[in-house]
């Protein structure tokens, strides 16, 4: 079994930022709904707000989108090409995507790619409220163990050292820098 982070790992970019930008281009008035997210980002940078609280404020813009599910599908129509070719070349049936990005955003692309195992942050698609803990750092290991028990991870891939807890439970791990796969220990 191979496990992968999503953003900047198998996806070229940050899918959440790309989705928000895409939504504002489609409906410019949504920019006003992003103001609370901008304010909360300042609070997060000043360490006054937790990351989850900041993200909830950011995701409140979703309430201004009619038929959000359809917008997510339409987003992937134009952004599926951002899935990196090295991943597609080595994709396996039992791959696991484990990401802090919202599940509602990643589920459709995973289904398109035939990825059956997705562990991501559970966020209400209509309100932006978290329905659990942000799937980040140690939470990724907890969620992985909850679903897969002690299953072995042959290889883990991520762009971020914040994923060291996942790298530590994998037989091998790689830091992804663009399309370069660098052994974690290097």
Protein Blocks (a to p, Z undefined) as FASTA:
>chain_A
ZZddfehplpgcjfklmmmmmmmmmmmmlmmmmmmmmmmmmmmmnopacfklmmmmmmmm
mmmpghkllmmmmmmmmmmmmpcfklmmmocfkbccddfbdfklmmmmmmmnopabdcdd
dddfklopacbdcdehjlmmmmmmmmnomaccfbacdfbfklmmmmmmpmbdcddehjac
cdfkZZ
